[in-house]
């Protein structure tokens, strides 16, 4: 069949590294992510799958992003982006796993051809793959392996070099929608900047941004890209004063080190360098700029974190008010999607105060994204700061074409249309989400203190527990309860009963041989105590 000899020959240059003790490479929420030394052969084989995917979908462009996000610089990862800029279709995750674990060159070619046959893929039709990488030094080698697979399968490919993950998602969707009524924007990095900058100006509507925003870029690719984006904001239209920190991309070892969104979320404190000034408005990206966490330090009471839950409730509140002002409350269905990690106080605020429905899904953006697509406007954020707002094409058409009956209605409709362009509809995007937050704070004339005051988070604690085999831990009820090992959930339930306003759950990590335990309770000491107690239960069952 077509490409066999080329694939076998190219594969020899990018061999797969066997894993220990019969373990398998597994395509998860983050694609394949691990120590970069293991990934060259993986990247080659992902290239083969991306080429198959493009051919299966009538030559639409498929994306591949080389990144390990918030992981240390020695790690890397490879993940596939589908034509509309969303995650790889779930059914195809097992095909990725099968292809990457093929035992040898002959076995690899055989599985490649079997997939083509089983999926009725014509290997002669054109295919296109576009790709980018973050700032990790290992990215060069992985891109070379990926391109080698694309050449071997006679696949057209475009290397966009250094990109944030959301920029690659944007480019995939823009490529596939070019020249159609659903065009997403110009097919270039500049097109991304121009689209966001234009929408930002329109959404601000002349409102003033108060003070300087300090942005910690985790010493990742978000640093140079944010510097570049800021050049596109017309100073005469919006005076947006941004101080970019932790933007050193020349020393790989400092990537995500004691800084970035994951550090702020897990340590629940500001990055030590540079020291966060009391009262300053600050936010942190992660290494590939698809997560964002806001925070500020009160001179009297200390550190406050405004995470994905807070951004979600802020966005839902603002958009709900706009829909109300546009006179469309009965016509537009708004929904909020969370995971089990969402703080219970945020869920109560959204359901009881904002009167909006909340759906809980398993962890992983692909799950939230899918559920959010079921609403006219779906707001979804994981507590870690990864999320976005999805506007259905019908809702955006409605906003554009509805004849306003008053100046207030016209204003609300224009702002909703601008938000549809400002918010990255393909995936969580730190730059885009930051602009959304700044627009909302400016419209409300709020400081971060005002935002914090909307509700009080329940104290919570997240603990990582190393276990012998994470696959023993299976969950149900959107990962809020353990279905196995038998007896573990009963013990967790008994522990939770001992504390006020308490909740706790445990779930296996998607990327490490560990479990994550989450606990919340009425006081900080009780949340800590409950987390430790549940962690000991997991330790015992995980031996």
Buried (B, 14 or more C-beta within 10 A) or exposed (E): EEBBEBBBEBBEEBEBEEEEEEEEBBBBBBBBBBBBEBBBBBBBBBBBBBBBBBBBBEBBBBBBBBBBBBBBBBBBBBBBBBBBBBBBBEEBBEBBBBBBBBEEBEEBBBBBBEBBEEBEBEBEEEBBBBBBBBBBEBBEBBBBBBBBBBEBBBBBBBEBEBBBBBBBBBBBBBBBBEEEEEEBBBBEBEBBBBBBBBBBBBBBEEBEBBEBBBBBBBBBBBBBBBEEBBEBBEEEBBEBEBEBBBBBBEEBEBBBBEBBBBBBBEEBBBBEEEEBBEEBBBBBBBBBBBBBBBBBBEEEEEBBBBBBBBBBBBBBBBBBBBBEBBBBEEEBBBBBBBBBBBBBBBBEBBEEEBEBEBBBBBBBBBBBBBBBEEBBBBBBBBBBBBBBBBBBEEBBEBBEEBEBEEEEBBBBBBBBBBBBBBBBBBBBBBBBBBBBBBBBBBBBEBBBEEBBEBBEBBBBBBBEBEBEEBEBBEBEEBBBBBEBBEEBBEBBEEBBEEBEBBBBBBBBBBBBBBBBBBBBBEEEEBBBBBBBBBBBBBBEBBE
